[in-house]
Amino acid sequence: MRTIEDGIEELQKLLECGVQYWLLGAGASFDAKIPLMYPLTERVNALIIEPELSDLFNKIRQELPDSSHIEHVLSHIGDLIALATRSKSKKAYVGTNEYTTEQLQALHECIISKIAEIIRYGYKPSSATDAEEIGKLGNPIVEIEFHQAFIAALFDGRSNLEARSRVMFITTNYDTLLEDALTLARRSVHDGFSAGGIGYWFGHDQAHVETLSPQTHQLIKLHGSVDWLRAGDGTLVRGRYGTRYLSNLSETIIYPQATKYVETQRDPFANLFGAFRRVLQVSQSHVLCTVGYSFGDEHVNLEVQNQLEYKGNKTNVIAFVKEVPDGKPGTATRLPDSLERWRNNSQYGSRIYVASDKALYVGTERFDPVPLSELKWWSFSGLTTFLKTGRAL
């Protein structure tokens, strides 16, 4: 009879795979003092001081499900702009009120600016034990130590394998912590831009990616970044903080963009998701590891599922994730729906590994710690410890 130790040993062998892709979600930046989506939504709301924009923002939120966050609001505004643009009146309804494309666009640009400001400088909401912390231009509070520790733990044990391995990164986060940590570790980053503090966009060309050295890591930022901006001529550049030029934060390229910017929706985002698709299609066995990602982005989930379903696909998934309440009375928890569905799939379920706070799942098997206790590897810092020591508790 197999035990959790057997499952961990199997997991560790898989983590020695030469081709690895690491998908980081919002939870990976939480300890760095960058808020999760719901606190980010409330902070954006607090920063919109213009009465008309604030009123419109709240009216839109009232139309959306209670579980919606700031990205859902942006998507909805984009849809409203599309409706207004197509209509004869050039207006769209929110509730019983009518708004022009200019009013909707003004709110969209305001929200993008506020998100960019919050993510650049950091924000930590108050809690039962800690006071609110607000980062500003002259006093940023974002910390990088957690990402540096993760990068060190990930690569320190791979020195003998690195010459023939490939480690790439995907993230849904807007912050620059991952690329900054890689650079501070003297590793090069290919993010789709030319090198330098200011870079121009040329995308994730597959022929170029295949020439990257093991010390250069592809980084696919699926939802854009706080340092991606639209220049005056409409081109996409990676800019610097604190300059007079490239300083309009409403031009920050953060997904989802307003539907008005058709070309922007095609590039970079179509290019980014195309690159994500390609990395899961490589012919050799490879592993996709997730951390800080709660599987709440159906677009990303669908991309992974579509690739898993292709005959001959060789993707192994390792999800480091916290279980969620099952909605029933008591304290029972469950895995996110996508993971539960994937691990029970007869075609590829045996290639799905889930390291949760409650147990280790290998396909349909479940291994509980003995004695029962919380496993720490689901969090970003806990995963770093596991990579460094092999200990999950």
PEKA-V183199 format. One line per field, one symbol per residue. phi: phi as a letter, one per 40 degrees, with the letter a starting at -180 (. if undefined). psi: psi as a letter, one per 20 degrees, with the letter a starting at -180 (. if undefined). A space follows every 50 residues. Layout:
BEGIN
phi = ???
psi = ???
END
This chain:
BEGIN
phi = .cbcccccccccccccdcbbbbbbbdccbcccgbcccccccccddccccc dcccccdcccccccdcccbccccccccdcccccccccccfbbcbgbcbbc dccccccdcccdcccdccccbgabccbcbbccbbcbdcacbcbbdccccc ccccbccbdcbccbbabbbbaccccbcccccccccgbcbbbgbcchcbbb cbgcccccdccccccbbcbbcdbgacbcbccccgccbcbbcgbccfbccc cccbccccddcdccccacccccccccccccbccccabbbbagbcgccccc dccccdcccccgcbcbbbbcaccbdcgbdhbcbacddccccccccccbdc cbbbbbcbabbbfccbbccbccaccccccccccdccccbgccc
psi = pqrhhgggggghhhijphoqpoopahhhjgijkpqrgghgghggghinip gghgggghgghhiqqhiqahhhggggggghggghhhqhikrqpocjqpqr hggghggghggggggggghgiqpoqqahiqrqpoqrgimqjpqihhhghg gghhhhjjhiihhkrpprqqqjqirjhghghgghjlqqpojiqqrrgpqq piampghghiiqrhjpppoonhjaqijpqprhjiqpqoaqqjqhqljoii jpnpqprqhhmghhhgoihhgghgggghhijqhrprpopqpjpjkiohgg ghggghhhippiqkpppoooqpqqqjjrqajqrrqqggggggijphgjhi jpponaihrppociqpoqqorprppiihrghhgggghhijph.
END
